[in-house]
């Protein structure tokens, strides 16, 4: 452990916590906590959207994924232009018109309270899982660097982010997001440059070694639905990013916090597209690390050569190969990626609980003091649940695969219901319920059948689809069944009128 690295790392952690908490004086009302003062510059909101999207899942798991296999997962990023365009064209104007702090008020307008509660509950489950995954990944480099216990790191990190998220509200979250976005990009660029300079043979060696092992492959272009092909990942990316931009409270809250609709559109578009080159940077780092340790195999410990340990290779390189001081800076960059996403999840989850549950169902008028207490209490509870999940994820094979599969399951058909509400004018409440029931049954089968039906002859009843397609098929079934059920219901009403 280098003293300079420790000083840099702890200095960053303390500085960002104090900076985020400094917005406490401007955070005296529930509206300020959830939406701020609607006076954020466009670039700050855009960088906050980017920093929300990128996280330690990206900073650690993407290089780990590229090190372990190839660039198949980068196809996910290539789906972003589609989602960004649709967000600018449809989603931002929709939410600015609804004018609610919660993304799920719109669903109640269309289908009633059940839709709002169902989707908001799915959102909260997804955020807790995401926080836990990120906290776990943040702990890996610190464990390698200082030898601290992973469980202890998860607990301390979760509590620190909770403090500035709770005290600073959305203003503290968005401004710290912007700063941390800049820090993480700078750190990643420096690390790649260092690998390229120090690898024997220079940058050309990276290309030669990686090409020989087909490390730049985007995956198979076959139409097999049971494998992680190019098309499976691309379709998965389109659907999950439509969900992010269309119904994720993290993003919708930023649309509402922007000064004008035009600024919200620009922030959403450029904040999303920035992820493409940055994610490419992470994949190049992972491939460069593969080439580096192929050229210098004796410098990688035997236990890290196991594919199950690929998420730990980048942290190991940072800790053992970078110059003193820069190691602390890179660890700070990783924490910048993770903390920005966690703080967003905490604030947005608290907003959902206040708006969709407490205010919605409390019979008497909610005072601002009561609202603030709910926001604070929810922030604490969500943070603690994220810490518990992070501890539970210790020793998973691949954090990226685990997160993507869990995201598909816990999404629970949220996108399908939203698309029905947004794009089918004649949709009926019964049609929406029929679609949801069919979608949930499909999602349960897609998610659980490969685990339950593992032995012959029951194996034939297991889903033949890759786990990434859970959200895709669930969404399509909800939309199609909901639409057809509404058409049939409307025809039935017409016949009754004629009689």
N, C-alpha and C positions, 0 to 999 in steps of 0.2 A: 504494500500500500504506500503510495507516494503522498507526502504531506501536501504538496502543491495541488495535486488532483483533488484531494479531500477538501481543501480550501475553496477551489473553484466550484466544485459540485455543491458543497453546503452553502456557499455564497449565493449561487444561483437559486437554490431552493428557498433560502431565506428571503432573497430579494423579490422573487415572484410572488411569494406568499404575502409579503408586506405590501407590494404594489397592488395586488388584487384586493387586499383588505382595506387599502386606503380609500376605496370608493364607498366605505361604510357611511360617511357623512352625507353622501348623495343618495343613500339607499333607505330613506325613512318611510317609504310607503310601499304597499304591495305592488302598485303599478310600476314604481321605479325598480323594484326587485325583478319584475317579470319582463318589462319592456324598456326600461331605462327612460331617457328623456327624448327619445326619437331624434337624437341629434348626432348620430354616429356618422363619420365620413364614410363614403362609399368603399374606399380601399380597406378600411378597418373591418367593415361587415364582410366584405369579400374574403379577406384574409382569415376572418373568424370562421366562415363557412368552410374554407380550405382546411384550417386547423382542426375543425370538427370532424372532417372527413378523414384526414390523415391522423394517425395515432401510433402508439407503440406497436399496434398490430401491423402497421405498415413498416415502421422503422426496424423492427426485429424480425417479424414473420415473413415479410416479402424477401429480404435478402436470404433468410433461412430457406424459403421455398425455392428460390433460384439456385441456391447452393445444392439443395437436395435433388432437384429435378431440372426444370427448364423454365421458359418464360410463359408457360401456359396460363398462369394466373394473371399475367399482364393484359390478357384479352379483356378481363373485367374492366380495366381502365378505358379500353377502347369503346366501351358502351356509353361513356359519360356524355359525349356530345348530344346523343339522342335525349337523354334525361334532362340535360341542361336546357336544350331548346324547348322541350315540352314545358319545363318549369317556367321559363320566361314567357312562353306563349299563353299558357293556361293557368298554372298553379298560383303564381304570384298575384295576378289580377283577381283570382277567385278569393284568396285569403284576405287581400286588402279590402275587398268588398264586404266580406263577412265581418271583418274588424273585431276579432276576438283573440285574446291571448292564447287560446287553445286551438290546436289544429282540428279538434274533434267536435267542436260546436256545429260545424257544417253538417256532419253526419246526422246529428239529432234533428236538424232542420229538415233533412230529407227523409229519414227513416224512423225517427223517434229515439227515446232515451237508450233503448237496448243497444243500438249501434254505437252510440257514443261510449257507453260503458265497456262494451266488448273490445273495441279497438284501442281505447285508452289503456285498458288492462293489459292487452298484448304489448302495447308500447312500453309500459312500465317493466314488464318481464324482460323484454329485449334489452332495455337499458341497463338493468341490473346485471344481465349476463355479459353485456359489452364491457361494463365497468370492471367486472371481475377478470375478464380476459386481459384487459389492458393492465390492470394492477399486477397480474402475474408476470406479464412480459416485461414490465418496468423493473421488476425485482431481479430478473436474470443478470443484467450487466452489473448491478450493484453487488450482487452476491459474488460474481466473479472478481470484481474489483477490490472489495473490502473484506470478503469472506463472511459478511453478515448473513444471518438466518433469513431465508426467503420469506417465511411467514411474518417475521418481524418487519421486514421491509414493506411488505404489502400493507400491513396495519398502519405503519407510520405515514406512508405515502397517501393512503386513503384518507387519513385524518387531516393531513396538511391541506390537501385539495378541498376537503370539506370546509375547513376554516375559511379560506379566502372566497370560496363559492358562497358560503353562507353570509359572510360579512359584506362582500362586494356586490352581490346580486348580479344581474345581467350585465351591468356596466363593467364590473370587475372581470366578469367572464370574457366578454367580447374584447376588451382591451388587452387582457393577458393572452387571449388566443392570438391576436395579431402579432404581439411580440414573440410569442413562442413559435409561431409559424415561420417567422424570419430566422429565429435561432436554429430550428431544426433543418431548414434548407441549407443554411450556412455550414452546419456541422456535417451534413451528408456530403456536400460538395468537397469539403476538406478531406474527409475520410477517403473518398474515391480517388482524389488526387494523390493522396499519400500511398494508396495501394499501387496505383499505376507507376509511380516513381520508384517504389522500392522492390517491385517484383523483378526477378531476374529476367532479362530480355526486354523489359519495358512494356509499354501498352500493347505492342504487337503480339507479345507472348500470351496476353489474355485472350486475344481474338483467336490465335492459333489453337491454344489448348481447348478453349470453349467450343470452337467449331468442330474439332475432332470428336468431342463427346456430345454433339448436337444440343448444346446448352441454350442456344438461341431459339430453339423450336417453340412455336406458339401452340403446339399440341397437334394431335391428329385432326385431319379435316374430314374424317369419316362421319357417318350419320348414326353411329352407335350411341344410344341414349343411356347406356349403363356406364359409360366412361367419361372422364373429364376431358372431352374433346374441345377443340376450338369453338364449335357451335354451341355446345352445352354451357361453357363458361360465358360466351358472349350473350346468350339469351338470359342466363342467370343474372349477368351484370345489368342488362337493360331493365329487368323487372325489379331487382333490388334497388337500383338507383332511381327508378320511378317512384318506388316506395319512399326512399330517402327524401327526394325533392317534393313528393306529393303529399305525404301524410306523416312525416317524421317531425315531431314537435321541435327538435333541435334546429331544423331548417326554417320551419314556418315561423318560429319565434323571431328569427332574424329578418324574415320578410317584413314582419310587423314592426320591428325595431328601427327599420330604415326610415329616413326622412320622407321619401316620396316613393311612389310605385316605380318610377323610372330608375331610381337608385337601387331599389330592391332587386329589380331585374338585372341590372349590371352586376351587382354583387353576387347574385345567384349564378349567373353565367360564367363570369371569370373566376369566381371562387371554386367552381366545379372543374373548369378546364385546367386550372393550375395543377390539379392532382395528377393529370396525365404525365407531364414531364417529370414531376417529382417521383411518382411511382416507378417510372422508367429508370430514374436515377437509382432507386433502391434495388431494382432487378440487376442493373449493371454492377452494383456493389456486390451483390450475392454471387454473380458470375465471376467477377474479378477475384473474389475470395476463393472460389473453387480453383481458379487457375493458380492463384498464389500458393495454396496449400498442395496443389498437384506438383508445382515446381519445387516446393520446399516441404515435402510430406513429414519430415522429422519434426517440424515445428508445430504440428497439430497433435494434441494428445490423443491417444488411442480411443478413449471413451467418446470423444467428439466426432470420430469418424463414423459412428453409428448414425444412420439416417434419422432415427428418432431424436437425436440431439442436435439437429440442424439449426434450430432456433437459437442455440447457444454459441454458434461459431462466430457470428459477428460481434457479440459482446466479448468473447474471448480475444478476438483480434484487437478490439478497442483497448482492452485492459493491458494486454501484453506487448503490443507492437507500437502503439502511438507514443510520441514524446510526452514527457511529463508536462502536465498542465492541459495538454490537448485531450488527454484521456478524460479528465474531469469535464472538459467542455463538451465532448461527444456524449458522455453520460447525461450531461445537462440537456443536450439536444434530444436525446431519447425521452427524457422526462418531460421536455417541452411538448413533444408529440402526444404523449399519453395524458399529461395533466390537462391539456386544453380540451381533450375529448371528455374526460371524466367530469371536469367542472361544468361543461355544457350539459351533460346527462343529469347531473345533480340539479342544476337550476331548472331545466326543462321538466324533469320529473316532478319537482315541487310545484311548478306552475300547473301541470296537469292535475295533480291531486287537489290543489286549491280550486281551480276553475271547473273541473269536470266532476268533482265529488263533493267537496265541502260547500262551495257556493251554490252548486246545483241542487243539493238536497237539504241544506239547512233551511228550516222553515222561516226563521226570523232573519232580519237583515244582518249581514255580516259587516262588522266594523273593521276598519283598516288595521286596528291593533290585533284583532282576532286573526285576520288574514296573514299578517306578518308572523304570528306564532305558528300557524299551520305551515307556512313556507319554511320556517326554521326547523320545525320538528320533522317535516318530511325530508329535508336535506340531510338531517342526521340519520334517519332510518334508512334512506336509500344508500347513503355512504357505507353504513355498517353492513347492509346486505351485499353490496359490491365487494367489500373486504372478505366476507364469508365465501362468496363464489370464487374470488381470486385464490384463496387458500385451497379450495376444492379442486382447482384446475392444475395444481402442482403435479408434474410428471406426465402431462398429456403428451401424445406423440407429436402432434403439430398444432400449434395454437391457431394458425390460420384456417386449417381445415375444420377444426373444432368450432371456431367462431362462425364460419360460413354455414355450416350445417345447423348450428343452433339458431342462427339468425333466420334461416328458412323455416324452422319449426315454430319458433316463438312469434314469427310474423303472423302466423295463424290466419292468413287470408285477409289481412288488413287492406292490401292494395286492391284486391278484387272488389271489395265493398265500396272503397273510395271511387274507383273507376265507374262503378254503376251509378253512384250518386252524382258524379261530375259530368258524365257523358251520355247518360240515358234519361231523357226528360220524363218519359212515361213509366218509369220504374215504380212498382207498387211496393208497399211495405212487406206484403206477403211474398212477393217475388224475391225481395232482398233476403228475407228470412230463409226461403227455400234454397237460394244460392249459397248462403252461409252454411246451412246444415250440410249440403252436398260437399262444399269445400272443406269443411272441418273433417268429415268422414274421409275424404280423399287424402288430406294432409296426414291424418292419423295412420292411414294405410301406408302411405309413402314413407313415413318416418319410422313406424314401428314394425312393419312386416318383415324387413330384412333382419331385424333382431330377433323376432319371435319365431319366424318360420325358417329355421336354419337346418333342420333335419329332413331327410326324405321320409314320406312322400309330400310333406307339408311345404317343402321348399318351393314347389311350383306356385304357391300362393303369394310368395314374396314379391315385392315390387321390383320390376326389372330396370327402373329408372335410377339414374345417379341422384345422390342426395341434393345436389344443387338445383335439381328440377322441381323440388318440392314447392317452392314459392311460385314457380312458373305454372305448373299444372293446377295448383290450388287456386291461384288467381283466375286462370282461364275458366275453370269449372264454376267458380262463383259467378263470374261475369256472364257466361253463357247460360247457365241454369237460371240465374236471376232474371236475365233478359227474356228468356223463353217463358218462364213462369208468369212474368208480368204481361206478356203478349196474350197468353192463354186466358189470364184473369180478365184482361180488358175485353177480349172477345166474348167471354162469358157475360160480362156486364152489358155489352151491346145487345146480345141476344135477349137478355132479360128485359131490356128497354123496349125492344121490338115486340115482344109478346105482350 
